[in-house]
Amino acid sequence: MTALERDSVNRELIGQWSDAEHLAAIRGEGGREHWIVEREGERAGYLIAYDRRASGTGIYVKRILVGEKELGTGTEALRAFLDDAFGRRAATEVWLIVRDGNDRARAVYLKLGFVPFEPAAEVAALYDRVNEAPPEKCGRMRITSPR
C-alpha cells in the first residue's frame, strides 16, 4: 500500500502514510475501516474510511487509491462503498477531500453525485479533526443519501 502511495503518479495527489498507519486502519483503530479494491480477482488498490456519524460528520472517505487508472476500478469501488454506506449502514452523508489539481478524482466524484461544500464555521472544526489536518489547496465534497 505504501509503495502504491509513493508511486510518482500518486505522490502529489494523495497523502502519505507510514506502514504503521495503514496497519492501524486495517485493524480498525480509531473508527477506521479498510477495504481492499479488486479487479478481476487481483488486488488493485484500497479505500480507507472513518465512520464519524456519532460526531455529526457522517462517513469520511480518507483515501481511495488504485494502481491502474482509467479502467473504472476506483469508480466502481467507490460506488460499492456508497451503496454499503447508504444501504446497510443507513448513512445520511459521505464526504471526502480532494486536492486541487487532482482533476481525475474530482471528475469521478462529480460523476457519482458528490458536490463541493464547506461546513458552517461552527462545525468546520469537527470536519478538520476528523480529517487529521487537511492538506493545503484542497476542497471538501460530499454526497447525501438518495433516500
C-alpha positions, 0 to 999 in steps of 0.5 A: 500500500505504501509503495502504491502511495509513493508511486510518482503518479500518486505522490502529489495527489494523495497523502502519505502514510507510514506502514504503521498507519495503514496497519492501524486502519486495517485493524480498525483503530480509531473508527477506521475501516479498510477495504481492499479494491479488486479487479478481476480477482487481483488486488488493485488498490484500497479505500480507507474510511472513518465512520464519524456519524456519532460526531455529526460528520457522517462517513469520511472517505480518507483515501481511495487509491488504485494502481491502474487508472482509467479502467473504472476500478476506483469508480466502481469501488467507490460506488460499492462503498456508497451503496454499503454506506447508504444501504446497510449502514443507513448513512445520511452523508459521505464526504471526502477531500480532494486536492486541487489539481487532482482533476481525475478524482474530482471528475469521478466524484462529480460523476457519482453525485458528490458536490463541493461544500464547506461546513458552517464555521461552527462545525468546520472544526469537527470536519478538520479533526476528523480529517487529521489536518487537511492538506493545503489547496484542497476542497471538501465534497460530499454526497447525501443519501438518495433516500 
